[in-house]
Amino acid sequence: MEAVIIQTRDKSDVKFLKDVARRIGVRARAVDTERSHDRYLVSLIEQGLKTPSVARSEVMKTLGR
């Protein structure tokens, strides 16, 4: 399966593109770009939570303090 991402500036364009997709028999869904950015940040945070704990002194050493 492949996907195409089209970013629009106008909600009427989104409606038009979804109608065209429906007419040609493919699925289409509108996604808010802010929500997708939030999901990406959440995934990064969750990945960070899975890393082993690091001592404060190691962090400070890496930061050069």
C-alpha positions, 0 to 999 in steps of 0.5 A: 500500500502506498500513501500520498500526502497533500497539504492544503491551505483551505478546507474547501480544497480538503473537501474537494480532494476527499470527494475526488478520492471517493469518486475514484474508489480510494480512501482519503482522510484529513489529518490536522498537521498540528496533531501529527506533530504532537503525535511525533513528539509523543513518540520521541518522548516515549522512546526517551522514557525507554532508555536506561537511567543516567546519573546527574553527574554524567549529564552535567559532564556531557553538558560541560558543567 
